[in-house]
C-alpha cells in the first residue's frame, strides 16, 4: 500500500498542478467572458474535448494495454496517432460548424482537438517508459503557453475574447509536442497489428464516446431550458466538478491500469481484484476531500449558486453526478481486461438511450424540473452501470 501511494504521489506532482490550474481557469474565464458567454464556450469546448479524447483513446488505450509488455511496438503507433489526429480535426470542424460556431472559432477548436490526440499518445509513452521529468516539463510548458497567450492582451489593456482563449488552448498542445516529442520513427504497421489495435482501441473509445455524450447532452438540453446566466453558472459548476474528479481519476489510473494489465496478462485474478478495490477506496477518499472543498467554497461564497434551482442542493447533485460518472471508468476495467468490451459497450448504449429519452422527455412534461431530471438521471445511470460491471466482471 505504501509503495502504491508513493507512485500515485509521484504522478500527482505532475498531473495535479496543471489540473488545479485548469480548475482555476474556469472561474477566471467566467469572470472575464461573463457567465452567459462562458456557458456557450463551455458547450463548444465540451464537444471539441469529446472528439479529441475519443479519437485519441483509439490510439492511447491499446498503448496502455499492450506497451508495458510489448515495448518494441512503440514505433508502430506513430502513424496511427497522426492519422487519428487528422481525423479528429475534421470531425470537430464539421461538428462545431453544424452547431453554429463561427468559422474561426471552429477551426481553432479543431486544431485543439488535433493536438489533444497527439498529446495524449505522447504522454502515454512518457508514462509507460517512466520518463517522469519529460512528462513534468511537458505539462509545465502547457501551463506556460496558456498563461503567456492570455496575459499578452491583458497587459496591453485589450479585451480578452474567445478567439484568444481558443488560440491559447491549441498552442498549449502543439508547442510542447514540437519541443519534447522528438522526431518520430515512422514504421508502417502490418495489417494484422493495425486491425487488432484499432479493434481494441475502438471498443474502448466507443465507451468513451458513450460516456461523454450524456455530459455534453446535459448541456445541450439545459442551454435551451435555463436562462443564459443560470446555464452559465451550471456549466461552470459542472466543469469544475467534472474536471476535479477526472484529474483525480487520471492520477489513480496512471498507477492502476498498468498494474491491472500485468496481473490479467499473468492470470493473477485475485491480485487484479485487490488493485481494483484499492483504487475504489482511494477514489472515494479523494472524492470526499473534493466534496468538502465544494462545501467550503459555498460557505466562503466563492461559488455563484444563487441562479441555480435549489442553490446548495444543486451543487451537491451536480458533484455527485460527476463523481459517479468517473467511478464508472474504474468499475469497467474488470470487463475491459477480460475482453468483455462488447458487453461493456452494450451496457453503456442502454444507459445513453435512457438518458436521452428521459432528458429530452422532461422538456415536454409540465411541472418537471428539467435541471434535476437530467442530473438525477445521470446519477441513476452511473450507479446501475457500476453495479452491473462489478457483478459480471468479478465473477470467478
C-alpha positions, 0 to 999 in steps of 0.5 A: 500500500505504501509503495502504491501511494508513493507512485500515485504521489509521484504522478500527482506532482505532475498531473495535479498542478496543471489540473488545479490550474485548469480548475482555476481557469474556469472561474477566471474565464467566467469572470472575464467572458461573463457567465452567459458567454462562458456557458456557450464556450463551455458547450463548444469546448465540451464537444471539441474535448469529446472528439479529441479524447475519443479519437485519441483513446483509439490510439492511447488505450491499446498503448496502455494495454499492450506497451508495458509488455510489448515495448518494441511496438512503440514505433508502430503507433506513430502513424496511427496517432497522426492519422487519428489526429487528422481525423479528429480535426475534421470531425470537430470542424464539421461538428462545431460548424453544424452547431453554429460556431463561427468559422474561426472559432471552429477551426481553432477548436479543431486544431485543439482537438488535433493536438489533444490526440497527439498529446495524449499518445505522447504522454502515454509513452512518457508514462509507460517508459517512466520518463517522469521529468519529460512528462513534468516539463511537458505539462509545465510548458502547457501551463506556460503557453496558456498563461503567456497567450492570455496575459499578452492582451491583458497587459496591453489593456485589450479585451480578452475574447474567445478567439484568444482563449481558443488560440491559447488552448491549441498552442498549449498542445502543439508547442510542447509536442514540437519541443519534447516529442522528438522526431518520430520513427515512422514504421508502417504497421502490418495489417494484422497489428493495425486491425487488432489495435484499432479493434481494441482501441475502438471498443474502448473509445466507443465507451468513451464516446458513450460516456461523454455524450450524456455530459455534453447532452446535459448541456445541450438540453439545459442551454435551451431550458435555463436562462443564459446566466443560470446555464452559465453558472451550471456549466461552470459548476459542472466543469469544475466538478467534472474536471476535479474528479477526472484529474483525480481519476487520471492520477489513480489510473496512471498507477492502476491500469498498468498494474491491472494489465500485468496481473490479467496478462499473468492470470493473477485474478485475485491480485487484479481484484485487490488493485481494483478495490484499492483504487475504489477506496482511494477514489472515494477518499479523494472524492470526499476531500473534493466534496468538502472543498465544494462545501467550503467554497459555498460557505466562503461564497466563492461559488455563484449558486444563487441562479441555480434551482435549489442553490446548495442542493444543486451543487451537491447533485451536480458533484455527485453526478460527476463523481459517479460518472468517473467511478464508472471508468474504474468499475469497467476495467474488470470487463475491459481486461477480460475482453468483455468490451462488447458487453461493456459497450452494450451496457453503456448504449442502454444507459445513453438511450435512457438518458436521452429519452428521459432528458429530452422527455422532461422538456415536454412534461409540465411541472418537471424540473428539467435541471434535476431530471437530467442530473438525477438521471445521470446519477441513476445511470452511473450507479446501475452501470457500476453495479452491473460491471462489478457483478459480471466482471468479478465473477470467478 
